[in-house]
Amino acid sequence: MAYNRPWKSYEEQLDILKARGLQVSNDEAAIAYLQRIGYYRLSAYWYPFRIFYHEQDPLTGRLSTKRTDNFVENTHFVDAVELYIFDKKLRLLMLDALERVEIALRVNIAYVLGEKDVFAYKHIGLFHPSFAGKTNKRTGKTRHQEWLDKYEGLLRRSKEDFVKHYRQKHGDDLPMWVAIELLDFGAMSQLYSMMRVPDQEQIARRYDVADFKVFSSWLRALNYLRNLCAHHSRLWNRNVIDQPRLPAAGVVDWCDAFIGQHELIAKPFLLFNIVGHLLYRICPATGWHDRLKSHIKSFPRIQSDRQVSMQDIGLPEEWERLLER
């Protein structure tokens, strides 16, 4: 299909929103937000306020939800802006914690693998054969070889001074504790998933998680969360695609509130709790949990007739207690 939507000036964009029923109290301020944030990014925050209706298929009888371009009564432009600002601060809180989690995990993985061999990451024999040795039928390469290809790409693109220093002084191969610093969260998560079971368990126990498969799924889910935050994507009112596994009931107490609660598992608050769990094991004196609670309570007052809230991130009834470590 040919794309048929023409370019619109900021003033034209605002006129379209007004014609669809969005209330604008200050045109100049609204245009300034369109210039700074953009119509498309803000549209994710005014989307819930659009008018929806149900339509029944005359043949199958199935109901489907359709959306219109118009907004429900009393929806204000500033509602979307305040949701965006709230979500931005939420992402910054997550990035603050995820940075500390990522750095600690780099140390953990490098410590365990480096003890086995200075260049452990290069030797497939030091990894779990069923995972690291699994062949991709499309490429013909093992998971370990594909991971090494990714690592080599990160190494080639690196502009870090420490990389130049080590290569000039010691040769092209970086020791485990240096190579780990090149990895992004995804590459680190993949490296962990290829490790031998006793090695994965050693690291998982460091964070009071007995099941290494659960811990591996947590890292995968946190990589998803980190990518959302790093690309300034919406957290509030999002359905989580890469959902983490949960331990059996009674193993990690706070997880029990989510077991069997599929709607909660599909929302970001579970990921926030995983971040908080890991961060507390890294730094028991952290005040991050209190900052997150305070921010959640600061959810903006919405003027629209269609009310939204922080429940849209998947808050259990006892959410405050869950954040108390």
N, C-alpha and C positions, 0 to 999 in steps of 0.2 A: 504494500500500500504506500502511495506517495504521501509524504508529510505535507500537510496543508495549513499549518499554523504559522502565520507570519510573525516577524519581529515586532515587539510592542515597546513603546517608550514607557518610562516609569509612570508618567501621568496616565497613559492609556491603560496600563496594568491596574492602577488604582480605580479608574473609572469602571473597569470590568468587575472588580470586586464589589464596588458600590452597587452596580446594577444587579448583582446577584444577592443583595441584601446584607452585605457586611457593613456594619456601622463604623464610620471613621469620624472621629471627633477633631482630629488635627491632620489636615492633608499634608502639610509640610513635614511633620514628624513621620507620617506613614511613608512618604516618598523617600525620606532619609533611610528608613529601615529597609525598604525595597532596594535601595542603592547599596547598603552595607551587607545585607544578608541574602537578598535575592528572593524573587517570587517563588521559585521552585522549592527552595529549602524551607521557606515559611509555610508553603502549602501543606507540608507534612503535619503542621501544628493546627491548621484550621480545617484540615480534612474531617476530623471527627464531628465538626459542627455543620457539615453539609446535610441536606435533607435526604433521607433514604426512604425507600418504599419496597414493599414485597410484591413480586409478580409470580403468578402461577402459570406453569406451562400447560396449555390446553390439552396436550397429548399425554404427557406423563403425570401431570398433576403435581409435579415438584415445584416447591417454592424457591425462588432465588431473590437475593437482595440487590436492588438496583440503586444507584446514587444519582442525584441531580446535581447541577452546578450551583444551586441556590443554598443559602444558609438558613438555619433555624432562627427564629425570632431572637432579637437582642444579642446576636453574636457580634462582638466588637473586634476590630483589627488588633487592638491591644491585647486581647485574650491570647491570640496566637503568639504575639511578641513575648508576653510574659511566660508562656509555656516554653518558648525557645530559650529564653534566658535561664529559666529554672533548669532546663535540660542541659544547657551548657555547663552550669555549675556542677550538675550531677556527673557529667563526663569528666570534668577536672578532678573531682573527688576520686573517681575510679582510676584515672591515670596516675594519680599520686600513689595510690595503694598498689596498683599493678606494676609500677616501676620498682617498688621495693620487693614485691613478690618475684618479679623476673630476675632481678639481680641476685637474690638469695638462691633461687633455683639454679642459676648459672654456677654459683659457687658449689652447691650440692652435687650437681652432675659432674663438674670438672674434678671435684675431690674424689668421688667414687671411681670414675673411669681413669683418672690420672694415676691413681695408685696401681692400676693394672698395667698401664703402659703410658709413657709420655705422649705418644701419638695414638692413643686408644681409638679415637674416632675413625682412623683410617683402616682399622683391622676388623673385618667382618667376624672373625673368629671370637671376638670378645663380646659379641652381641647374641641375642636370642636367634637361633637359626631359623625358626618357623616364621619370625616376623622380619628380621633384617634380610633373610635370604629369599623371601617370597618374591617371585618374578612377576613383573608387569607384562602381561601378554602383548600389550600394544607396543611397548618399547623394547621388550626383551631384556630389560635391566632389573636387577634386584632392587628392593626398597633401599638397601644400604647404598648401592651405586647411585640411585637417583638422589638420595640425600647428599652424597658426596658431590654430585654435580651441582646441587644447590649451594652447598658450602663453597665450592670453587668459584661460583658466580659471585657470591658475597665477598670472597677474598679479592677477586679481580676488581670489583667496584669500590672496595674500601679506600678511603682517603685518610684513614687514621694514621697518625704519626707512629703509634706503637707497632703497627704492621710493617711499616717501612724499616723501623729500627730492628725488629727481630729478623726480617728477611735479609737485611744487609749484614747483620752481625752473626746470624746463626743458620741462614739458609732458608729455603722456601717453606719447609714444613714447620708449622707453628705448634708448640706444645699444647696439650689439652686445655690448660688453664688460660692460655692466650686465645686459642681458636674459639673457645666458647663465647668470647666477647664479640665475635662477629655475628653470632646467630641472632635472628629475630625470634620472637616468641614462638612462631609456628615451627621454625627449624629446631628450636630447643625442645618443643613438645614432641616432635617426630623422633628426635634423638632419644628422648626418654622412653618412648613406646617401643624402641628397638632393643633396649637394654635387657640383659638377662633378668629373670624374675627376682632372684635374691637382691640384685642391685636396685631394681625398681622398688622392692619392698623396703630396702634400707632407707631410701629417700622418702617414701610415703610415710613410714613410721616417724620420721623427723617431724611430720605435720599431723601426727595422731590419726592417720588414716591406715587401717589395717589392710584393705583390699587395694592392691596396686592397679587393678583394672579401673576401679572407681577413681583413683587418683589420676590415672592417665586421661580418663574422660573429663576430669575437672580441668586439666591443663588444656585440653582441646577446646573446651567451652570458654575458658578464659582467653585463649587466643582469639576466638570469635568476638568476645567482649572488647578486647584490646583493639581489634581492627575497627569495630564500630566507633570507639572513642577516638582513635587516631585519625579517622576520616570524618569526624564531626557528625556522625550519623545519629539519628534519634534513638534514645534509650527509653524514654517514657512511652507507654502504650505500644511497645514493640513485642511481637511474637518471636521467641528465640528459636533459631533454626537448629543450631548445634547444641542439643540439650545434654546436660551431664547425667551420669548415672548416680544413683544414691545407694549408700550402704544399707545393709539390713537394719530393721528396726532395732533401736536400742544400742547400736554401735557408736554412732555419732549423734548425741542427743538432739541437737537442733535440727538435724535432717528429718527427724520423725514427723515434723509439722508438714513436710512436703510429700512424704511417701503416699502414693496413690492419689495425690491431688494433681491431676494432669493439667488443669488450667493454671495452677501455680508453677508447675515445672516448666511450662511454656513461656513464663514471664521472667523479666530480668532480676527480680528481687532474689531469687534463688542464687543467681550468679554473684550478686552483691554479698550474700552470706558466705559463699565459698571464698571470695576475696577476703572477707573479714576473718574467716577461720584461719586461712594461711597467714594473714598479716599478724594475727595475735600470736601465732607460734613463732614468728620471726621477731616480733617486738611486743612483748606482753604489756609494756607501759604505753602503747600507742593510744592516742585520743581520737583516732580516725573513726571509730564506731560512733562516738558521741557526735562528731561533726556530721556524719551521715544521718543520724537520727534527727539532729537539729534541722538539717536541710530538708528532709522529707516533710517535717512539720511546717516548713515555710512554703508549702505548695500555694501558688497564687489563687486569689479569689477570682472566679470566672463569672462574667456577667451574662453569658449566653443562657437561654432557656434550657439548653442541653448541658447538663452538668457533667464534668469530668473530674477525676481526682487521682491521687496517688495510688488508689486501688488498682489503677490500670497498669501498674508494674508488677502486680501479683503479691499484694501484702496479705499474709495470714493475719488472723485476729490478734495473735500474740507477737506481732512483728517486732515490737520494742524489746521484748524479753529475748528474742532470738539474737538481737544485736548486742546483748550484754554478755560479754565473754568473761 
